[in-house]
Amino acid sequence: MEIVLTIAGSDPSGGAGIQQDLKVITAHGCYGATVITALTSQNTQGVQSSMAVPTEVVASQLQSVISDLRLSAIKIGMIPNEDVAQVIVEAIKDVHVPIIYDPVMISTSGYQLMSSDAIDFITSYLFPICTLVTPNLPEAERLQAQLAYPQTAFLIKGGHAHSTLMTDRLIMPDGTVSEFTTEKIATNNLHGTGCTLSSAIASNMALGDSLPKAISKAKEYITAAIRRSVCTNIGHGNGPLIIP
């Protein structure tokens, strides 16, 4: 069985972060392993608080997993600060599997999930070892000057665009651009979409798909999840995706 490691924060409401990642990885027929980087208090209405896991604990988790399990892909989500970013880079820089990074900077409700000091380190040291980075439009604007690495592709997610269509743009390291366009589905139940997409891409790559194929299948998967979630009523705010 292919093993996918997710390195991310914890969402106690189960709609995003480590909890959502494990659902998606399992639904793809892979085995999920986890390293928790932050403990958040959040629900469908927003993030109430967040606490970074001590760096030595993050490092110990990484060592436990990497020394024992044969990984097929790595998905990275919330990195709360530069110290945690450093231990992640040091642990995975020589692990030669697809690495998918969803740069979670600010929650949908506006809560800052990554300290400002982490951004420069991540763009200098994490981006170059990633197979794919998946920023949304606001994150891409923040990182615009950094989107050029010889081995790293970027999937610029178009969900924040004011349009009836949603276009995600894949920029390959050689500059080749592909677009993935779907109709925007009218719903507020979109909690955890970034986690779901990046975990699906990592799982597909772990199963042997090329990057463009993995993205295409992940887009179909998340579209089905959004459609399935339109009429659900979980929580009092933006509900989570229901995994197909």
C-alpha positions as CSV (number, residue, x, y, z in Angstrom):
1,M,0.0,0.0,0.0
2,E,1.2,3.5,-0.9
3,I,1.9,5.7,2.1
4,V,1.2,9.5,2.1
5,L,2.6,11.6,4.9
6,T,0.6,14.8,5.7
7,I,2.5,17.5,7.7
8,A,-0.1,20.0,8.8
9,G,-2.2,21.5,11.6
10,S,-5.0,19.9,13.5
11,D,-8.7,21.0,13.0
12,P,-10.9,19.7,15.9
13,S,-14.0,20.3,13.8
14,G,-12.7,17.8,11.3
15,G,-13.2,19.8,8.1
16,A,-9.6,20.8,7.3
17,G,-6.0,20.1,8.3
18,I,-4.8,16.7,9.4
19,Q,-8.3,15.3,9.9
20,Q,-9.5,16.2,6.4
21,D,-6.2,15.1,4.8
22,L,-6.5,11.6,6.4
23,K,-10.1,11.2,5.1
24,V,-8.9,12.1,1.5
25,I,-5.8,9.9,1.6
26,T,-7.8,7.0,2.9
27,A,-10.6,7.5,0.3
28,H,-7.9,7.2,-2.4
29,G,-6.8,3.8,-1.2
30,C,-3.6,5.0,0.4
31,Y,-2.3,4.8,4.0
32,G,-2.0,8.1,5.8
33,A,0.7,9.0,8.2
34,T,0.7,12.4,10.1
35,V,3.0,15.0,11.6
36,I,1.1,17.7,13.5
37,T,2.6,21.2,13.3
38,A,0.0,23.2,15.1
39,L,-3.0,22.8,17.4
40,T,-5.9,25.1,16.4
41,S,-9.2,25.8,17.9
42,Q,-11.5,26.2,14.9
43,N,-14.9,25.3,13.5
44,T,-17.1,26.2,10.6
45,Q,-17.3,29.8,11.8
46,G,-13.6,30.4,11.9
47,V,-10.3,30.0,13.8
48,Q,-10.5,31.0,17.4
49,S,-6.9,30.3,18.4
50,S,-3.7,28.5,17.3
51,M,-0.6,27.1,19.0
52,A,2.5,25.9,17.3
53,V,3.8,22.5,18.2
54,P,7.3,22.8,19.8
55,T,10.0,22.3,17.1
56,E,11.6,19.4,19.0
57,V,8.2,17.6,18.9
58,V,7.7,18.3,15.2
59,A,11.3,17.0,14.6
60,S,10.6,13.9,16.7
61,Q,7.4,13.1,14.8
62,L,9.2,13.5,11.5
63,Q,12.0,11.2,12.6
64,S,9.6,8.6,13.8
65,V,7.7,8.4,10.5
66,I,10.6,8.8,8.0
67,S,12.9,6.3,9.8
68,D,10.2,3.6,9.7
69,L,7.7,4.1,6.8
70,R,8.4,3.9,3.1
71,L,6.8,7.1,1.9
72,S,5.3,7.5,-1.6
73,A,4.3,11.2,-1.3
74,I,4.3,14.0,1.2
75,K,1.6,16.7,1.5
76,I,2.4,19.8,3.6
77,G,-0.2,22.2,4.9
78,M,0.0,24.7,7.8
79,I,3.5,25.7,8.9
80,P,3.1,28.2,11.8
81,N,6.5,29.7,12.0
82,E,10.1,29.7,10.7
83,D,11.4,27.3,13.3
84,V,8.9,24.7,12.4
85,A,9.7,25.3,8.7
86,Q,13.4,24.7,9.3
87,V,12.9,21.3,10.9
88,I,10.5,20.2,8.1
89,V,13.0,21.2,5.4
90,E,15.9,19.5,7.2
91,A,13.8,16.3,7.6
92,I,12.4,15.9,4.1
93,K,15.1,17.5,1.9
94,D,16.6,14.1,1.1
95,V,13.3,12.2,0.9
96,H,12.9,11.7,-2.9
97,V,9.1,11.5,-3.3
98,P,6.6,14.0,-4.7
99,I,6.1,16.8,-2.2
100,I,2.9,18.9,-2.5
101,Y,2.7,22.1,-0.5
102,D,-0.5,24.0,0.2
103,P,0.8,27.3,1.6
104,V,-1.8,28.0,4.3
105,M,-1.2,31.7,5.3
106,I,-4.5,33.1,6.4
107,S,-7.7,31.3,7.1
108,T,-10.9,32.1,5.3
109,S,-12.1,34.1,8.3
110,G,-9.0,36.2,8.3
111,Y,-6.9,34.5,11.0
112,Q,-3.2,34.6,10.4
113,L,-1.9,31.0,10.4
114,M,1.7,31.6,9.4
115,S,4.0,34.1,11.0
116,S,5.5,36.7,8.7
117,D,9.1,35.5,9.4
118,A,8.3,32.1,8.0
119,I,7.5,33.3,4.5
120,D,11.0,34.3,3.3
121,F,12.5,31.0,4.7
122,I,9.8,28.9,3.0
123,T,10.1,30.6,-0.3
124,S,13.9,30.2,-0.2
125,Y,14.3,26.7,1.2
126,L,11.0,24.8,1.0
127,F,9.7,25.8,-2.4
128,P,12.8,24.5,-4.2
129,I,12.4,21.0,-2.9
130,C,8.6,20.8,-3.6
131,T,7.1,19.1,-6.7
132,L,4.1,21.4,-6.6
133,V,3.0,24.5,-4.6
134,T,-0.8,25.3,-4.6
135,P,-1.5,28.9,-3.5
136,N,-4.8,30.5,-3.9
137,L,-5.0,33.9,-5.6
138,P,-4.3,36.0,-2.5
139,E,-1.4,33.8,-1.5
140,A,-0.1,33.9,-5.1
141,E,-0.1,37.7,-5.0
142,R,1.8,37.7,-1.8
143,L,4.4,35.3,-3.3
144,Q,4.4,36.6,-6.9
145,A,8.1,37.5,-6.9
146,Q,8.9,34.0,-5.8
147,L,7.1,31.8,-8.4
148,A,10.2,30.7,-10.3
149,Y,12.1,27.6,-9.4
150,P,13.9,25.1,-11.7
151,Q,12.1,22.0,-10.3
152,T,8.9,23.4,-8.8
153,A,5.5,23.7,-10.4
154,F,2.8,26.0,-9.2
155,L,-1.0,25.5,-9.3
156,I,-2.6,28.9,-8.9
157,K,-6.1,28.2,-7.6
158,G,-8.8,30.5,-9.0
159,G,-11.6,30.0,-6.4
160,H,-11.4,33.6,-5.2
161,A,-12.0,35.1,-8.7
162,H,-15.3,36.8,-9.2
163,S,-16.5,34.7,-12.0
164,T,-19.1,31.9,-12.8
165,L,-16.1,29.8,-13.8
166,M,-13.2,28.7,-11.7
167,T,-9.9,28.3,-13.4
168,D,-6.8,26.8,-11.8
169,R,-3.6,27.5,-13.7
170,L,-0.7,25.1,-13.6
171,I,2.7,26.7,-14.3
172,M,5.4,24.1,-14.9
173,P,9.0,24.7,-14.2
174,D,9.7,25.2,-17.9
175,G,7.0,27.9,-18.1
176,T,4.4,25.7,-19.8
177,V,0.9,26.7,-18.6
178,S,-2.2,24.4,-18.4
179,E,-5.6,25.4,-17.2
180,F,-8.3,23.4,-15.4
181,T,-11.7,25.1,-15.6
182,T,-14.9,24.1,-13.8
183,E,-18.2,25.8,-13.2
184,K,-18.3,27.5,-9.8
185,I,-20.8,25.8,-7.6
186,A,-22.9,28.1,-5.5
187,T,-22.4,27.0,-1.9
188,N,-20.9,28.2,1.4
189,N,-19.8,24.7,2.4
190,L,-16.2,25.0,1.3
191,H,-14.3,24.5,4.5
192,G,-11.2,22.4,3.8
193,T,-11.1,22.8,0.0
194,G,-7.4,23.5,-0.1
195,C,-6.5,20.6,2.1
196,T,-8.8,18.3,0.1
197,L,-7.3,19.3,-3.3
198,S,-3.6,19.0,-2.2
199,S,-4.1,15.7,-0.4
200,A,-5.9,14.3,-3.5
201,I,-3.0,15.4,-5.7
202,A,-0.5,13.9,-3.4
203,S,-2.4,10.6,-3.2
204,N,-2.8,10.4,-7.0
205,M,1.0,11.0,-7.4
206,A,1.7,8.3,-4.8
207,L,-0.4,6.0,-6.9
208,G,1.8,6.7,-10.0
209,D,0.0,9.5,-11.9
210,S,2.0,12.3,-13.6
211,L,1.5,15.7,-12.1
212,P,-1.0,17.0,-14.7
213,K,-3.0,13.8,-14.5
214,A,-2.9,13.9,-10.7
215,I,-4.3,17.4,-10.7
216,S,-6.9,16.6,-13.3
217,K,-8.2,13.7,-11.2
218,A,-8.0,15.7,-8.0
219,K,-10.1,18.5,-9.6
220,E,-12.8,16.0,-10.6
221,Y,-12.7,14.6,-7.1
222,I,-13.0,17.9,-5.3
223,T,-15.8,19.0,-7.7
224,A,-17.7,15.9,-6.7
225,A,-17.1,16.6,-3.0
226,I,-18.4,20.2,-3.4
227,R,-21.5,19.0,-5.1
228,R,-22.1,16.4,-2.5
229,S,-21.7,19.1,0.2
230,V,-24.1,21.7,-1.1
231,C,-27.1,20.6,0.9
232,T,-25.4,19.4,4.0
233,N,-25.8,21.2,7.3
234,I,-22.8,20.7,9.6
235,G,-22.1,23.6,12.0
236,H,-23.3,27.1,11.9
237,G,-20.9,28.6,9.4
238,N,-19.1,27.5,6.3
239,G,-19.6,23.8,6.3
240,P,-16.9,21.1,5.4
241,L,-16.7,19.1,2.2
242,I,-18.2,15.6,2.4
243,I,-15.6,13.2,1.0
244,P,-16.9,11.0,-1.9
